[in-house]
Amino acid sequence: MLLDLQDRVVRINREFSRIFGYRPDEAWGRPSMSLIVPEELRQEATATRERLARGDSVNLETMRKRKDGSCFPVSELAVPIHRRG
């Protein structure tokens, strides 16, 4: 999943669709928090986004939510992408 600076989904791949149950047209432009982060973990996810905004990479074990509402454990790796221009 690729996000913009406002946490909106810019791109997902087939594996994301398979795991989370969203088609690209259902995910594009939506906040990732509302799609895959369980309500009780939003504060943790916000802290992760803040670390990314500072330029840090993040690697953690957490839970995420599928489109059907079921939750499952994930190893999350997030890296900031810097683009000039």
trRosetta pair geometry for C-beta under 8 A, 3 or more apart (Angstrom, degrees):
i j d omega theta_ij theta_ji phi_ij phi_ji
1 9 6.2 -65 -163 -127 104 97
1 11 7.2 165 -154 89 40 58
1 12 5.2 -7 -104 -104 74 80
1 13 7.8 -119 -61 10 44 77
1 16 5.4 119 -59 -114 86 150
1 27 7.7 -109 -126 170 108 142
1 32 6.4 112 148 -114 145 126
1 36 7.9 -137 -37 0 167 151
2 9 7.5 93 74 -161 53 58
2 10 4.7 -63 105 67 96 103
2 11 4.1 19 40 50 115 97
2 12 7.6 -150 21 -67 71 40
2 81 7.8 -10 -142 8 102 146
3 7 5.5 -16 -174 -141 134 35
3 8 6.4 139 -156 66 78 33
3 9 6.2 -49 -101 -96 71 39
3 10 6.2 149 -126 3 16 95
3 32 5.6 -60 -92 -27 130 132
4 7 7.4 -55 68 14 65 14
4 8 5.0 -5 36 56 107 89
4 10 5.3 110 -44 -53 85 117
5 53 7.6 86 -149 -111 87 97
6 31 7.7 -85 134 -101 81 88
7 31 4.9 32 113 -145 107 84
7 32 5.4 -113 178 24 87 92
7 33 6.1 12 162 -12 141 98
7 49 6.2 -22 -84 -126 115 145
8 29 5.4 -14 -176 -155 120 33
8 30 6.5 144 -145 70 76 15
8 31 5.9 -53 -90 -83 58 49
8 32 7.6 174 -126 -23 13 76
9 12 6.3 -7 -172 -42 124 100
9 27 4.6 -72 113 153 165 90
9 28 5.6 -117 100 -111 102 28
9 29 6.5 -40 61 15 80 23
9 30 5.5 6 17 55 112 70
9 31 7.8 158 -17 -132 80 4
9 32 5.8 120 -64 -72 87 81
9 35 7.0 33 -43 -11 133 155
10 28 7.3 40 -144 -136 18 77
11 24 7.9 -16 -148 -137 49 108
11 28 7.8 26 -82 -102 33 90
12 16 4.1 -115 -170 82 103 145
12 17 6.2 119 129 -49 123 81
12 22 6.8 46 71 91 175 111
12 24 5.7 -165 53 -105 100 73
12 27 5.1 29 -14 86 140 156
12 28 7.8 -122 4 -63 99 69
13 16 5.3 106 54 6 63 101
13 17 7.4 -121 107 -2 38 91
14 17 5.5 -56 -152 38 36 114
14 18 6.2 37 151 -21 69 105
15 18 5.5 -50 -145 36 34 113
15 19 6.2 26 158 -13 66 109
16 19 6.1 -62 -143 42 27 104
16 20 5.7 -15 174 18 67 117
16 22 7.3 -35 135 59 93 99
16 27 7.7 29 131 -74 127 174
17 20 6.9 -69 -122 55 17 83
17 21 7.3 52 -175 -125 51 3
17 22 6.0 -107 -119 76 65 56
17 23 6.2 47 -134 -105 120 35
17 24 7.0 -47 -77 -44 124 67
19 66 7.3 -131 144 -103 59 100
20 35 7.1 40 172 156 142 106
20 36 5.9 -54 -127 -97 136 111
20 64 7.5 -62 -100 137 105 122
20 66 5.2 -170 -148 -127 49 66
20 67 6.0 96 153 -26 71 86
21 66 5.1 74 4 -178 122 98
21 67 3.5 -119 91 24 120 119
21 68 6.0 99 -15 -18 176 86
22 26 4.6 -139 -161 87 89 118
22 27 4.4 92 141 -54 139 107
22 35 6.5 -18 -51 -157 155 122
22 67 5.4 154 -59 -67 74 125
23 26 4.8 92 54 4 76 106
23 27 7.3 -166 86 -3 38 91
24 27 6.0 -72 -146 43 31 102
24 28 5.9 36 166 -34 72 107
25 28 6.2 -36 -126 21 29 114
26 30 7.7 -22 147 -4 53 143
26 67 7.7 24 132 -112 148 134
27 30 5.8 -107 -163 38 40 114
27 35 6.2 50 -127 -117 88 154
30 34 6.1 -102 168 69 104 117
30 35 5.7 104 112 -52 124 113
31 34 4.7 81 74 6 97 102
31 35 7.2 -175 94 -8 53 88
32 35 5.5 -64 -151 40 40 111
32 36 6.0 -31 178 31 78 104
32 37 7.0 73 128 -17 76 106
33 36 7.7 -92 -133 53 15 65
33 37 4.6 -41 -147 35 59 131
33 42 5.9 65 -164 -129 119 95
33 45 5.8 148 -110 114 95 145
33 46 7.8 29 -100 -66 138 76
34 37 7.7 -5 -34 42 15 89
35 65 7.8 177 134 80 44 97
35 67 7.8 -27 -164 -86 80 72
36 64 4.7 -6 169 -169 99 107
36 65 5.5 171 -160 55 40 72
36 66 7.8 22 -123 -82 77 26
37 41 5.5 -130 -174 88 89 99
37 42 5.5 109 130 -91 127 65
37 45 4.5 -30 -127 -43 150 162
37 64 6.7 -52 -91 -128 44 71
37 65 6.6 -26 69 16 5 108
38 41 4.9 67 64 18 87 105
38 42 7.7 -123 95 -39 45 74
38 63 5.9 -6 6 106 131 112
38 64 7.3 -171 -18 -142 86 23
38 65 4.9 132 -66 -48 73 119
38 71 5.6 8 -64 -102 132 131
39 42 6.0 -27 -160 -21 37 115
41 44 4.8 -47 -169 41 75 119
41 45 5.9 78 133 -24 84 101
41 62 6.3 120 -160 -175 146 117
41 63 6.1 -175 -41 62 155 92
42 45 5.5 -55 -145 40 35 112
42 46 6.2 42 154 -25 67 102
43 46 5.6 -48 -147 31 32 114
43 47 6.7 34 152 -18 62 102
44 47 5.8 -56 -155 34 32 111
44 48 6.6 34 147 -20 64 104
44 62 6.6 171 127 -125 143 135
45 48 5.4 -49 -150 33 37 116
45 49 6.5 39 151 -20 66 101
46 49 5.7 -51 -150 34 33 112
46 50 6.5 36 150 -21 64 103
47 50 5.6 -51 -150 34 33 115
47 51 6.7 37 150 -20 64 101
48 51 5.7 -53 -153 33 34 112
48 52 6.6 34 150 -18 65 104
48 58 5.0 95 -152 -162 93 168
48 60 7.1 -108 -99 17 124 140
48 76 7.7 -3 -148 115 156 139
48 78 6.5 87 168 39 114 148
49 52 5.6 -52 -150 36 35 114
49 53 6.4 39 150 -23 66 104
50 53 5.5 -50 -147 33 33 115
50 54 6.7 30 153 -16 62 104
51 54 5.8 -59 -155 37 33 109
51 56 4.3 -63 171 65 90 126
51 58 5.4 106 93 -72 133 114
52 55 7.7 76 -179 -52 33 10
52 56 6.5 -93 -82 65 31 71
52 57 7.9 47 -105 -112 72 26
52 58 6.2 -63 -62 -10 89 120
52 78 5.7 -56 -85 130 127 121
52 79 7.8 145 -128 -178 98 12
52 80 5.0 150 -171 -69 78 95
53 80 7.6 148 -81 -98 18 131
55 80 5.5 -96 -129 41 42 155
55 82 7.7 19 -122 -65 96 118
56 80 7.4 86 55 -11 30 117
57 77 7.5 -4 177 -170 103 79
57 78 6.9 173 -161 90 59 54
57 79 4.7 -9 -117 -106 98 77
57 80 7.2 -120 -80 8 59 76
58 76 7.0 -11 117 116 101 99
58 77 7.2 167 90 -151 60 36
58 78 4.5 3 55 54 103 99
58 79 7.8 -160 27 -69 64 42
59 75 7.5 1 -170 177 81 89
59 76 7.2 177 -145 91 37 57
59 77 5.1 5 -106 -107 81 77
59 78 7.9 -166 -69 25 45 61
60 75 7.7 -179 94 -154 32 53
60 76 5.5 -11 62 58 77 99
61 73 6.7 1 -176 -172 92 105
61 74 7.5 173 -150 88 51 43
61 75 5.8 -28 -98 -102 70 66
61 76 7.7 163 -97 16 19 79
62 73 7.5 167 95 -148 25 63
62 74 6.2 -22 69 62 70 86
62 76 5.7 -17 32 2 110 125
63 71 5.0 25 174 176 117 116
63 72 6.8 158 -150 79 77 22
63 73 5.8 -51 -96 -96 68 50
63 74 7.0 119 -129 15 20 85
64 71 6.9 168 85 -148 28 73
64 72 6.6 -28 61 62 74 72
64 74 4.9 11 4 -1 115 138
64 76 7.5 122 -48 -70 123 119
65 69 6.5 -24 -169 -147 108 31
65 70 7.2 154 -151 82 63 33
65 71 5.2 -36 -94 -94 69 77
66 69 6.9 -36 74 31 75 20
66 70 5.0 2 38 59 116 83
66 71 7.6 -157 6 -81 77 28
66 72 7.1 42 -30 5 104 110
